[in-house]
Amino acid sequence: MTEKKPTYKEAITEIEEILGLMEREELDVDDLSAKVKRVSELIRMCRKKLLQTEEEIEKVLKEIED
């Protein structure tokens, strides 16, 4: 089964939750590496979504100008 990709908002929320755990030192060393990798994946996903959205907006604005 394929894991459902989180929405942008869900990804940001998950990143904030993980960072909160890290700030409160509630993660043990065994979980820390996995959580850092997860945050990295989520950040990449968010960047990709932001870039796609920017491209779509620029396309729409260009169409309006024409």
Phi and psi restraints in degrees (range 20) as a CNS / XPLOR table:
assign (resid 1 and name C) (resid 2 and name N)
       (resid 2 and name CA) (resid 2 and name C) 1.0 -88.2 20.0 2
assign (resid 2 and name N) (resid 2 and name CA)
       (resid 2 and name C) (resid 3 and name N) 1.0 135.1 20.0 2
assign (resid 2 and name C) (resid 3 and name N)
       (resid 3 and name CA) (resid 3 and name C) 1.0 -73.9 20.0 2
assign (resid 3 and name N) (resid 3 and name CA)
       (resid 3 and name C) (resid 4 and name N) 1.0 133.7 20.0 2
assign (resid 3 and name C) (resid 4 and name N)
       (resid 4 and name CA) (resid 4 and name C) 1.0 -69.1 20.0 2
assign (resid 4 and name N) (resid 4 and name CA)
       (resid 4 and name C) (resid 5 and name N) 1.0 131.2 20.0 2
assign (resid 4 and name C) (resid 5 and name N)
       (resid 5 and name CA) (resid 5 and name C) 1.0 -73.2 20.0 2
assign (resid 5 and name N) (resid 5 and name CA)
       (resid 5 and name C) (resid 6 and name N) 1.0 136.1 20.0 2
assign (resid 5 and name C) (resid 6 and name N)
       (resid 6 and name CA) (resid 6 and name C) 1.0 -71.2 20.0 2
assign (resid 6 and name N) (resid 6 and name CA)
       (resid 6 and name C) (resid 7 and name N) 1.0 155.5 20.0 2
assign (resid 6 and name C) (resid 7 and name N)
       (resid 7 and name CA) (resid 7 and name C) 1.0 -70.7 20.0 2
assign (resid 7 and name N) (resid 7 and name CA)
       (resid 7 and name C) (resid 8 and name N) 1.0 169.8 20.0 2
assign (resid 7 and name C) (resid 8 and name N)
       (resid 8 and name CA) (resid 8 and name C) 1.0 -57.5 20.0 2
assign (resid 8 and name N) (resid 8 and name CA)
       (resid 8 and name C) (resid 9 and name N) 1.0 -46.4 20.0 2
assign (resid 8 and name C) (resid 9 and name N)
       (resid 9 and name CA) (resid 9 and name C) 1.0 -63.0 20.0 2
assign (resid 9 and name N) (resid 9 and name CA)
       (resid 9 and name C) (resid 10 and name N) 1.0 -42.4 20.0 2
assign (resid 9 and name C) (resid 10 and name N)
       (resid 10 and name CA) (resid 10 and name C) 1.0 -63.5 20.0 2
assign (resid 10 and name N) (resid 10 and name CA)
       (resid 10 and name C) (resid 11 and name N) 1.0 -39.7 20.0 2
assign (resid 10 and name C) (resid 11 and name N)
       (resid 11 and name CA) (resid 11 and name C) 1.0 -64.0 20.0 2
assign (resid 11 and name N) (resid 11 and name CA)
       (resid 11 and name C) (resid 12 and name N) 1.0 -45.4 20.0 2
assign (resid 11 and name C) (resid 12 and name N)
       (resid 12 and name CA) (resid 12 and name C) 1.0 -61.7 20.0 2
assign (resid 12 and name N) (resid 12 and name CA)
       (resid 12 and name C) (resid 13 and name N) 1.0 -42.4 20.0 2
assign (resid 12 and name C) (resid 13 and name N)
       (resid 13 and name CA) (resid 13 and name C) 1.0 -61.7 20.0 2
assign (resid 13 and name N) (resid 13 and name CA)
       (resid 13 and name C) (resid 14 and name N) 1.0 -43.2 20.0 2
assign (resid 13 and name C) (resid 14 and name N)
       (resid 14 and name CA) (resid 14 and name C) 1.0 -65.2 20.0 2
assign (resid 14 and name N) (resid 14 and name CA)
       (resid 14 and name C) (resid 15 and name N) 1.0 -40.8 20.0 2
assign (resid 14 and name C) (resid 15 and name N)
       (resid 15 and name CA) (resid 15 and name C) 1.0 -59.6 20.0 2
assign (resid 15 and name N) (resid 15 and name CA)
       (resid 15 and name C) (resid 16 and name N) 1.0 -46.6 20.0 2
assign (resid 15 and name C) (resid 16 and name N)
       (resid 16 and name CA) (resid 16 and name C) 1.0 -62.3 20.0 2
assign (resid 16 and name N) (resid 16 and name CA)
       (resid 16 and name C) (resid 17 and name N) 1.0 -39.2 20.0 2
assign (resid 16 and name C) (resid 17 and name N)
       (resid 17 and name CA) (resid 17 and name C) 1.0 -64.1 20.0 2
assign (resid 17 and name N) (resid 17 and name CA)
       (resid 17 and name C) (resid 18 and name N) 1.0 -44.6 20.0 2
assign (resid 17 and name C) (resid 18 and name N)
       (resid 18 and name CA) (resid 18 and name C) 1.0 -65.0 20.0 2
assign (resid 18 and name N) (resid 18 and name CA)
       (resid 18 and name C) (resid 19 and name N) 1.0 -43.8 20.0 2
assign (resid 18 and name C) (resid 19 and name N)
       (resid 19 and name CA) (resid 19 and name C) 1.0 -61.8 20.0 2
assign (resid 19 and name N) (resid 19 and name CA)
       (resid 19 and name C) (resid 20 and name N) 1.0 -37.3 20.0 2
assign (resid 19 and name C) (resid 20 and name N)
       (resid 20 and name CA) (resid 20 and name C) 1.0 -61.8 20.0 2
assign (resid 20 and name N) (resid 20 and name CA)
       (resid 20 and name C) (resid 21 and name N) 1.0 -43.7 20.0 2
assign (resid 20 and name C) (resid 21 and name N)
       (resid 21 and name CA) (resid 21 and name C) 1.0 -60.6 20.0 2
assign (resid 21 and name N) (resid 21 and name CA)
       (resid 21 and name C) (resid 22 and name N) 1.0 -41.0 20.0 2
assign (resid 21 and name C) (resid 22 and name N)
       (resid 22 and name CA) (resid 22 and name C) 1.0 -66.6 20.0 2
assign (resid 22 and name N) (resid 22 and name CA)
       (resid 22 and name C) (resid 23 and name N) 1.0 -43.8 20.0 2
assign (resid 22 and name C) (resid 23 and name N)
       (resid 23 and name CA) (resid 23 and name C) 1.0 -63.4 20.0 2
assign (resid 23 and name N) (resid 23 and name CA)
       (resid 23 and name C) (resid 24 and name N) 1.0 -36.8 20.0 2
assign (resid 23 and name C) (resid 24 and name N)
       (resid 24 and name CA) (resid 24 and name C) 1.0 -85.5 20.0 2
assign (resid 24 and name N) (resid 24 and name CA)
       (resid 24 and name C) (resid 25 and name N) 1.0 2.6 20.0 2
assign (resid 24 and name C) (resid 25 and name N)
       (resid 25 and name CA) (resid 25 and name C) 1.0 55.9 20.0 2
assign (resid 25 and name N) (resid 25 and name CA)
       (resid 25 and name C) (resid 26 and name N) 1.0 41.0 20.0 2
assign (resid 25 and name C) (resid 26 and name N)
       (resid 26 and name CA) (resid 26 and name C) 1.0 -95.8 20.0 2
assign (resid 26 and name N) (resid 26 and name CA)
       (resid 26 and name C) (resid 27 and name N) 1.0 2.2 20.0 2
assign (resid 26 and name C) (resid 27 and name N)
       (resid 27 and name CA) (resid 27 and name C) 1.0 -102.0 20.0 2
assign (resid 27 and name N) (resid 27 and name CA)
       (resid 27 and name C) (resid 28 and name N) 1.0 134.8 20.0 2
assign (resid 27 and name C) (resid 28 and name N)
       (resid 28 and name CA) (resid 28 and name C) 1.0 -85.4 20.0 2
assign (resid 28 and name N) (resid 28 and name CA)
       (resid 28 and name C) (resid 29 and name N) 1.0 167.6 20.0 2
assign (resid 28 and name C) (resid 29 and name N)
       (resid 29 and name CA) (resid 29 and name C) 1.0 -59.4 20.0 2
assign (resid 29 and name N) (resid 29 and name CA)
       (resid 29 and name C) (resid 30 and name N) 1.0 -34.6 20.0 2
assign (resid 29 and name C) (resid 30 and name N)
       (resid 30 and name CA) (resid 30 and name C) 1.0 -64.1 20.0 2
assign (resid 30 and name N) (resid 30 and name CA)
       (resid 30 and name C) (resid 31 and name N) 1.0 -34.6 20.0 2
assign (resid 30 and name C) (resid 31 and name N)
       (resid 31 and name CA) (resid 31 and name C) 1.0 -88.6 20.0 2
assign (resid 31 and name N) (resid 31 and name CA)
       (resid 31 and name C) (resid 32 and name N) 1.0 -21.8 20.0 2
assign (resid 31 and name C) (resid 32 and name N)
       (resid 32 and name CA) (resid 32 and name C) 1.0 -57.8 20.0 2
assign (resid 32 and name N) (resid 32 and name CA)
       (resid 32 and name C) (resid 33 and name N) 1.0 -47.6 20.0 2
assign (resid 32 and name C) (resid 33 and name N)
       (resid 33 and name CA) (resid 33 and name C) 1.0 -60.5 20.0 2
assign (resid 33 and name N) (resid 33 and name CA)
       (resid 33 and name C) (resid 34 and name N) 1.0 -44.7 20.0 2
assign (resid 33 and name C) (resid 34 and name N)
       (resid 34 and name CA) (resid 34 and name C) 1.0 -63.9 20.0 2
assign (resid 34 and name N) (resid 34 and name CA)
       (resid 34 and name C) (resid 35 and name N) 1.0 -39.5 20.0 2
assign (resid 34 and name C) (resid 35 and name N)
       (resid 35 and name CA) (resid 35 and name C) 1.0 -69.5 20.0 2
assign (resid 35 and name N) (resid 35 and name CA)
       (resid 35 and name C) (resid 36 and name N) 1.0 -38.7 20.0 2
assign (resid 35 and name C) (resid 36 and name N)
       (resid 36 and name CA) (resid 36 and name C) 1.0 -63.6 20.0 2
assign (resid 36 and name N) (resid 36 and name CA)
       (resid 36 and name C) (resid 37 and name N) 1.0 -41.8 20.0 2
assign (resid 36 and name C) (resid 37 and name N)
       (resid 37 and name CA) (resid 37 and name C) 1.0 -62.6 20.0 2
assign (resid 37 and name N) (resid 37 and name CA)
       (resid 37 and name C) (resid 38 and name N) 1.0 -42.1 20.0 2
assign (resid 37 and name C) (resid 38 and name N)
       (resid 38 and name CA) (resid 38 and name C) 1.0 -62.6 20.0 2
assign (resid 38 and name N) (resid 38 and name CA)
       (resid 38 and name C) (resid 39 and name N) 1.0 -45.2 20.0 2
assign (resid 38 and name C) (resid 39 and name N)
       (resid 39 and name CA) (resid 39 and name C) 1.0 -61.1 20.0 2
assign (resid 39 and name N) (resid 39 and name CA)
       (resid 39 and name C) (resid 40 and name N) 1.0 -40.3 20.0 2
assign (resid 39 and name C) (resid 40 and name N)
       (resid 40 and name CA) (resid 40 and name C) 1.0 -60.5 20.0 2
assign (resid 40 and name N) (resid 40 and name CA)
       (resid 40 and name C) (resid 41 and name N) 1.0 -44.5 20.0 2
assign (resid 40 and name C) (resid 41 and name N)
       (resid 41 and name CA) (resid 41 and name C) 1.0 -61.4 20.0 2
assign (resid 41 and name N) (resid 41 and name CA)
       (resid 41 and name C) (resid 42 and name N) 1.0 -44.3 20.0 2
assign (resid 41 and name C) (resid 42 and name N)
       (resid 42 and name CA) (resid 42 and name C) 1.0 -65.2 20.0 2
assign (resid 42 and name N) (resid 42 and name CA)
       (resid 42 and name C) (resid 43 and name N) 1.0 -39.8 20.0 2
assign (resid 42 and name C) (resid 43 and name N)
       (resid 43 and name CA) (resid 43 and name C) 1.0 -64.0 20.0 2
assign (resid 43 and name N) (resid 43 and name CA)
       (resid 43 and name C) (resid 44 and name N) 1.0 -43.4 20.0 2
assign (resid 43 and name C) (resid 44 and name N)
       (resid 44 and name CA) (resid 44 and name C) 1.0 -60.2 20.0 2
assign (resid 44 and name N) (resid 44 and name CA)
       (resid 44 and name C) (resid 45 and name N) 1.0 -43.4 20.0 2
assign (resid 44 and name C) (resid 45 and name N)
       (resid 45 and name CA) (resid 45 and name C) 1.0 -62.3 20.0 2
assign (resid 45 and name N) (resid 45 and name CA)
       (resid 45 and name C) (resid 46 and name N) 1.0 -43.3 20.0 2
assign (resid 45 and name C) (resid 46 and name N)
       (resid 46 and name CA) (resid 46 and name C) 1.0 -65.0 20.0 2
assign (resid 46 and name N) (resid 46 and name CA)
       (resid 46 and name C) (resid 47 and name N) 1.0 -42.9 20.0 2
assign (resid 46 and name C) (resid 47 and name N)
       (resid 47 and name CA) (resid 47 and name C) 1.0 -60.2 20.0 2
assign (resid 47 and name N) (resid 47 and name CA)
       (resid 47 and name C) (resid 48 and name N) 1.0 -44.0 20.0 2
assign (resid 47 and name C) (resid 48 and name N)
       (resid 48 and name CA) (resid 48 and name C) 1.0 -61.5 20.0 2
assign (resid 48 and name N) (resid 48 and name CA)
       (resid 48 and name C) (resid 49 and name N) 1.0 -44.0 20.0 2
assign (resid 48 and name C) (resid 49 and name N)
       (resid 49 and name CA) (resid 49 and name C) 1.0 -64.1 20.0 2
assign (resid 49 and name N) (resid 49 and name CA)
       (resid 49 and name C) (resid 50 and name N) 1.0 -42.0 20.0 2
assign (resid 49 and name C) (resid 50 and name N)
       (resid 50 and name CA) (resid 50 and name C) 1.0 -63.3 20.0 2
assign (resid 50 and name N) (resid 50 and name CA)
       (resid 50 and name C) (resid 51 and name N) 1.0 -42.2 20.0 2
assign (resid 50 and name C) (resid 51 and name N)
       (resid 51 and name CA) (resid 51 and name C) 1.0 -64.9 20.0 2
assign (resid 51 and name N) (resid 51 and name CA)
       (resid 51 and name C) (resid 52 and name N) 1.0 -41.5 20.0 2
assign (resid 51 and name C) (resid 52 and name N)
       (resid 52 and name CA) (resid 52 and name C) 1.0 -63.1 20.0 2
assign (resid 52 and name N) (resid 52 and name CA)
       (resid 52 and name C) (resid 53 and name N) 1.0 -42.5 20.0 2
assign (resid 52 and name C) (resid 53 and name N)
       (resid 53 and name CA) (resid 53 and name C) 1.0 -64.4 20.0 2
assign (resid 53 and name N) (resid 53 and name CA)
       (resid 53 and name C) (resid 54 and name N) 1.0 -42.4 20.0 2
assign (resid 53 and name C) (resid 54 and name N)
       (resid 54 and name CA) (resid 54 and name C) 1.0 -60.4 20.0 2
assign (resid 54 and name N) (resid 54 and name CA)
       (resid 54 and name C) (resid 55 and name N) 1.0 -43.9 20.0 2
assign (resid 54 and name C) (resid 55 and name N)
       (resid 55 and name CA) (resid 55 and name C) 1.0 -62.8 20.0 2
assign (resid 55 and name N) (resid 55 and name CA)
       (resid 55 and name C) (resid 56 and name N) 1.0 -41.4 20.0 2
assign (resid 55 and name C) (resid 56 and name N)
       (resid 56 and name CA) (resid 56 and name C) 1.0 -64.6 20.0 2
assign (resid 56 and name N) (resid 56 and name CA)
       (resid 56 and name C) (resid 57 and name N) 1.0 -41.7 20.0 2
assign (resid 56 and name C) (resid 57 and name N)
       (resid 57 and name CA) (resid 57 and name C) 1.0 -65.2 20.0 2
assign (resid 57 and name N) (resid 57 and name CA)
       (resid 57 and name C) (resid 58 and name N) 1.0 -43.8 20.0 2
assign (resid 57 and name C) (resid 58 and name N)
       (resid 58 and name CA) (resid 58 and name C) 1.0 -61.3 20.0 2
assign (resid 58 and name N) (resid 58 and name CA)
       (resid 58 and name C) (resid 59 and name N) 1.0 -38.6 20.0 2
assign (resid 58 and name C) (resid 59 and name N)
       (resid 59 and name CA) (resid 59 and name C) 1.0 -64.0 20.0 2
assign (resid 59 and name N) (resid 59 and name CA)
       (resid 59 and name C) (resid 60 and name N) 1.0 -45.3 20.0 2
assign (resid 59 and name C) (resid 60 and name N)
       (resid 60 and name CA) (resid 60 and name C) 1.0 -63.7 20.0 2
assign (resid 60 and name N) (resid 60 and name CA)
       (resid 60 and name C) (resid 61 and name N) 1.0 -43.7 20.0 2
assign (resid 60 and name C) (resid 61 and name N)
       (resid 61 and name CA) (resid 61 and name C) 1.0 -63.1 20.0 2
assign (resid 61 and name N) (resid 61 and name CA)
       (resid 61 and name C) (resid 62 and name N) 1.0 -38.9 20.0 2
assign (resid 61 and name C) (resid 62 and name N)
       (resid 62 and name CA) (resid 62 and name C) 1.0 -65.1 20.0 2
assign (resid 62 and name N) (resid 62 and name CA)
       (resid 62 and name C) (resid 63 and name N) 1.0 -40.6 20.0 2
assign (resid 62 and name C) (resid 63 and name N)
       (resid 63 and name CA) (resid 63 and name C) 1.0 -62.8 20.0 2
assign (resid 63 and name N) (resid 63 and name CA)
       (resid 63 and name C) (resid 64 and name N) 1.0 -36.4 20.0 2
assign (resid 63 and name C) (resid 64 and name N)
       (resid 64 and name CA) (resid 64 and name C) 1.0 -66.0 20.0 2
assign (resid 64 and name N) (resid 64 and name CA)
       (resid 64 and name C) (resid 65 and name N) 1.0 -39.0 20.0 2
assign (resid 64 and name C) (resid 65 and name N)
       (resid 65 and name CA) (resid 65 and name C) 1.0 -67.4 20.0 2
assign (resid 65 and name N) (resid 65 and name CA)
       (resid 65 and name C) (resid 66 and name N) 1.0 -32.4 20.0 2
